Amino acid sequence: MKKYIEKYQMIEKGDRVIAGISGGADSVCLFFVLLELRQEIGFSLIAVHINHGLRGADADADEQFVKQLCEQYEIPLEISRVNLELIAAKRKQSLEEAGRNVRREVLARVMVQYAGNRIAMAHHQNDNAETLLWNLVRGTGLQGLGGIRPVNNVWIRPLLCLSRDEIEADLKERGQGYCIDKTNLETTYTRNKLRHQVLPFLQNEVNSAAVRHMNETMEQMRELREFVEQETQRAVGGCVIWAQGSCQIREKNWRELPGYLQKEVIYDCVERISGTRKNLGRVHIETVCELFEQQVGRKRNLPGAVRGVREYGGIRLEKAKAAESDYVREELFSGRKLQVPGVTCLPEKGLTITCRLLENEEGWKQSEIPQKKYTKWFDYDIIKTCLHIRTRESGDQIAIDREGHRQKLKSWFVNEKIPAKERAGVPLIAEGEQIIWIVGYRMSSAYQVSTQTKRILQIEIEPPELMGDDGEEMSELRS
């Protein structure tokens, strides 16, 4: 641990380290590692515990456990109690996204309060392996292949050199107990399925050192990414002319670059103008590349209110006007055939669609039919052709009642008062021109499960708001 901290210069003499302590095995191990190293290195330690108010008495017990631990070793502790459900509702976020953001906000606030300069998190090698798998199946580039970074500004992760088994073995040797969050044992979320089903299979059936090897590969990917970033900045300096709030990528110099660097230059320029890479994917970069082959004056809208314009001599990237700032997703979202059964990933939309076939051998009760916004059941016996996920097309219809009355999709959007600028980006599950599900809104009455249904198609969509960044565990909401 000490060597790992020194390698990445995580903690130095005189630092003030803020550590998130949930009470789980990972954070308790982090607590003791920092406790032992603080005298040797010469830094001060402040603990933070966040009670999300989700698990009642169990959360209170975790809070008391952390409180007693810090009192025993005379470590200052800041406890923050939040109503996560209320916060998520106000921010219109999932519990997972809201929980991640609240944790970061609380830790950052305590760092300022104590004049700290480091925030320690308890992510370990298994977390990193899950992140790599998660990024791979969703679609990723070099940055995603690098997994969780050991150091990201003030955020440090000293446990990334240890596996979960090593952490538990350390606590066992110390005779030290810890809290167990039962929700982390569930497999409701994709992240937990990777944790409890996929990784154990890889370790037990393929290679017992799978987690270690994956972490070694991610370290190499991070090193490669650093090299690419250096080359990208050199390339940007040679082919991009900057003006206030915009830039021009000069065609002649850009074409001389290797293909991968061409795309990285575009990534870099769009990010600088918009201020973020959020929602910016490979499909958007490809559209800018395609502009080089089109006539002068052609335009493309991009995430972050950025617009690309074909000019003589290159491409201009600039902030779009207010009326043009919404990203026109319809241009960039081509239909995709659903794998039934199976998983269909649309990285350009940040969507993962899981289809399962269920046999209705004993009959289904009405109460068993999912009422979730992004999980629906359909009568598979009615479906005659393959299904696609796509955006609207001319001729689309949806059945609005059991009698089979149909309505044009355009009319349904108007009647439901869906803003015109949002309609182009609404995902649809379709069988030809028949819409079986307007995702996030309603499903077709013609495909609903009945007592006569023999086979049920369950479609579950994991929307963008359930995805995290920087590899933090979205499903882990201890306390």
N, C-alpha and C positions, 0 to 999 in steps of 0.2 A: 504494500500500500504506500509506504513512504517513497519507494522508488518511482511508483507510478505518479504520485503527486509531484515529485521533483522533476520527472520527465516533462510534464506539461506545465510546470511552474504554477500549479494550482494555488498553493498557499505559501506565503513567505513570512518571514519574521515581521511582527508588528501588524499583521492583518487582523481584521475583525470579521469572523465567519458567522453567517446566519445559516442555521441548519434546519431544514424541515423534518420534524419528527412526528410521524403518524402513530407510532406504536407498533407497526408491523415489523417483521424480521429484518427487512432491508434497512429501514431507518434506524432501528435499534443498533444494528451492526455499525452503521455510519456514526451513530452517537458515540460508541465506545472507541472506534478507530480515531475519531477526532479528539476524544477525551485523552487518549494516550499520547497522541502526537502534539497536543497543544503546548506541553511543557518543553518537549524536545525541539520543536520548530520555533515556538515563541509567538503564538497567536492567541487571541481571545475567542470564546465561543458563546453564542447566544442561540437558544433553541426556540422553535416556533411550532405550535400545534394548532391545527385548524379543525374545528368541529362543524361539519357541514349541516348538522341537524337532520340527517336522513335516516339514521338507524337507532333512534331513541336511546334506550338504556345501554345498548352496546357501544354507541358513540360516546356516551358519558363515561363508561368504564374505560374506554381507550384514553380519554382525556385525563382521567384520574391516574391511570398507569403512567402516562408521560409526566404528569405533575410530580408524582412520587419519585420517579427516576431522576428528574432534574434536581429535586430537593435533596436526594441522597448524595448526589455528586456536586451540589452547590453550583449548578449551571443556571443562569438567568433564563426564564421561560416566558414567552409571550403567547397567550392563548387567545385565539380569535374564533368567536362563534358567529356563524352566518346562517341565514335561511336560504339555502341554495335553490330550493324549488321556486321561491319568490323571485330571487335574482334571475334565474333562468327564464322565468315567465316574462319579467320586465324587459330583459335583453333579447327575448325571442330566440334563445339558444337552447340546445339540448342540455341536460344535466351534466353530461360529460364535458362538453365545451365550456359551459359556465364554470364547472368545478376546476378545470385546468386554469382558466383565466383568473378565478378568484385566488387560487393558490399562489399564482405568480404575483398578483397584486398585493396580497398580504405580505409575502416574503419581501417584496421590493419596499413596501412601506416600513417594515421593521428594520430593513437595512438602513434606510434613511434615518429612522428614529435613533438607531444606535451608532450612526456614523460608520456603518460597516462597508466593506468593499468586496465581499465574496458571499455567494449564496450556494450552499451545498445541497445537492439533491441525491437521492439514494438509488438511482438507476444502476442496474448491474448488467452482466453479459447476457443473461437470458432476455432481459428487456430489449437489449440491442438486437439480439437474434430475431425476436418477434418483429421489431421495427423493420429489419431488412426484409423479412418475408412479407410483411404488410406492404412495404413500398414496392416490392417486386410484383405482387399480384395486382396492385392498383396501377402499375406503370410508373417508372421513375427514370431519372438520369443519374449522373455521377454523384450529385449531392445526396440523393436518396440512398444510393448504394453505400454511402459512407456512414449511414446510421446516425446514432446519437453522438454528438461531439463531446469529448471529455471536457473541453472548456469552450464556452460561448459567452464572450464578454465577461460579466460578473458571475455567470452561472457555471458551477463546477460540479463534476460527477466523479468523486474519488473511488466509487465502487465499481466502475466500469472494467476494472481488471479482475473482478471476482465473479464466479458463477453463483447461482442461487444455492447450489449444494454446498459450496464453500462457505457461504454466509451462514447457512443453517448449522453447518458443522462447527463454525467458530462460536456461535451462540450456545451450542450444546456443550462445547468444551468449557465455556465460561460458566455453565449452569445458569444461563440467563434466559428468562422467559420473554415472551412477546405476545402481542395481540394478533388475533386472526379475524380478518374481515370475511365473513361467509359469502358476501356478494362476489368476492374475487374468485370463488370456486365455481361460480355459475358459468355457463357457456352461452349466455344470451347474446353477448357482443362478440363480433368477429375477433377482436383482440384476445379475448379469453379462450376462444376456440383454438387460436394459434398456440396459446400458452399451455392449455391442458390436453390438446389432442395432437396437433401437428408436431410441435417440438419434441414431446416425449416419444413419438413414433420415430422421428429422425434419429434420436439418441439411442433408442432401444433396438431399432430394426436396421438402421443404416450405418451409423458411426457414433460411438459413445462420446467422441470428442467433437461432435457436430457444432455445438455452441462455441467452443473455443476456436475452431477453424473459421466459422462465420465471422467472429470478431476480428481475427487476424486479417481476413479479407477486407473487412470494412476499414481497418486501419490503413491498408494499402490504398483503398479507394479514396480515403481522405487525403492521403499524400498526393495521389494523382490529381485530385481536385484542386489542391493548392497550386500544383504546377500549371494546370489548365487555366486557372484564374490569372496567374502571372502572364501567361501567353495571351490571354484574352485582353488584358489591359494594354499589352504591347500592340496588339492588333487594332484595338479601338483607337489608340493614339495615331495609328497610321492610316486609318480610313474613315474617321468620323470627324466632322466639323460641327462644333457646338455653337449654338446661339441661345439667347435667353428663352428657356422653356421648350427648346426644340433642338433637333440635330439633323444633319444630313449624312447618310451613309453613302460614301462615294462608290459608285458601281465598279469602276476600274480596279481600285485597290481592294475592294471587298471580294471580287471574283478571283483574285490572286491567292486568297486564303484557302486552307484546307476546309472541306465541307463542315466538319464539326466546329471549327473556329468561326465560320460564317454565322452559324446559328447562335453561338455563344456571344458574338458581338451584338446580335439583335436582342438577345435576352438582356444583356447588360444595358443597352440603350433604353429599352422599354422600361426596365426597372428604375433607371435613374429618373426618367421623366414622370412615371406614375408614383414612384416612391415605395413600391412593393412588388414582389414577385407572386403575390397571392393570386390564385386563379389563372395564372399565366402558364400555359402548357405548350407542349411541342406543336400541337395543331395550330396554335396562334402564330408561332414562329414560322411554320411552313407557309402560312398565308402571306407573311411579309416577304419570304423568299420568292413566292410566286409573283409578287408585284414587280420584281425585276424583269419578268418575262412579259409584262403587260404594257399597254400604251400609257403615255403621259396623262396624268389627271385621274387615274383610277385610285380608289381609296379602300381602306380596310379599317374597321373599328376593332379595337383590342381592349382587353380588360384594363381597369385602372384609368378609364377615360382617356386613352391614348389612341391616336389615329395615325395610320401610315398612308402616305401620299406618294404616288409615283411622279417623279420629276425628271427633267433632263439631267443626266449625270448621276442619278441615284434615287434613294428613297428618303423622304423627310418624315421623321417621327415627331409628333407634336401633341399637345393637350387638345382634345376635341372640344368644340363649343358645347355649351350646356345642353342644347337640343340634340346633340349627336353623341353625348357622353355614354349612353347605355350601350353596352356591348351587344351587337346583333348576333345572338347565338345561332339563329336559324341558318345563317350563311355557313357556319362551321360544323353543324351537327348532322351528319349523314346517318341514315337508319342503320341499325345493327340487328342481325338475327339473334334471337334469344336461344341460349342453350337449354333445352328442356329434356330431361333434368340437367342441371349444371349451373355454372356461374359465368356470367357475362360482365366483363369490366369495360367501362367507358372512361378512361383516364382523362379525356378531353372535357368530360362533364363532371368528373369527380364522383361517378356513380358505380356502384357494384350491385348487380341484380342476381339474386339467387332464386332458382326455380326448383321446386320439389314436387314429386308426384305422390299423392297419398291415396291409398285404397280405402274406399268407404264400405268395408265389409259388414259392419254391424250398425251402420247408420250414425249420422252425426246429429248432435244436439245443437240447437240454435245458439246456446251459450258458448259452444266451443269455437264458433266462427270468429276469427280475429277481428277486432274492431280498431286495430292500430292504423294510423295514417299511412304508413309505408309497408304494411303487410296485408295482403288480400288473398282470398280464396276464390277460385273460378271453377266452373263446371267444365272439366277437361273433355268430357264426352261430346260437348257441343263444338269444340274447336276442331276444325277440319284441315287447316293449313298451318304453316309455321307462323310464329309471332315475331314481331319486330318492336324494338324501342326506337322511337324517332320523334321528330317534331311535326307540326301540322302540315297537311297536304290538301290540295284541292279535292273535294268530294268526300272528305271525312264526315262520318256520322256516328252517333252514339244512341243506343236504346235508352229511353228515359223512364219506361215503366214495364210491368210484366206483360202487358198486352202487346208489346212489340212496337209501340210508337217510337219513331226515330226523329232525331233532330240534327240538323247540320251543326258541325262543331263550331263554326263561326257564330251561329245563332246562340248556341249554348254559352259561349264566351261573353256575348253581348248581354244576354239575360242575367248572367251571374255577375255582371259588372267587373269582369277581369280586365284590368288596364290594357289598352291596346299594345303598349310597349312591352308587356310581359308575356303576351300570348305566343310570340315566336319562340320563346325558350322553354315552354312547358313541355316536359317529357310525356310521351304517349306510348302506351302499349297497344299495338294494333294487330288485327288479323285482316290484312288487306286494307280496305277503306273503313272497316268496322273498328271503332275504338272500343277496346274492352276496359281500359283504365286511363283516366286523365290523372296522372300521378300527382298526389297531393290534394286532389279535389274529390272526384267520384269515379265509381266503376259503372260499367254498363249493366243495366237491369237484365239484359238477355243472357248474361253469362254467370248469373248468380247461382250458388249451390242450392239444390233442392233435395227433397226426400228421394227423388229418383236418381240423383247423382251417384255414379259408381266410382269415378276417378276424379280426384280433386287436384287442381294445380295451385300450389301456393307460390306466390311471387312476393319476394321480400326485397325491398330496395333500400340500400344504405346511402342516404343522401349526403351531400358535401358537409353539412353542419356537424356530422358525426365524426369527421376526420380531424386528427390533430396535426400539429407541426412539431418539428424538432424532436420527434420520436417520443414525446411524453405519453404515458399510458392513459388513454381516454377512459378505460373501463375501471380504473382504480380510484375509488372514491372512499378511501378509509375515513371513518368518522363522518 
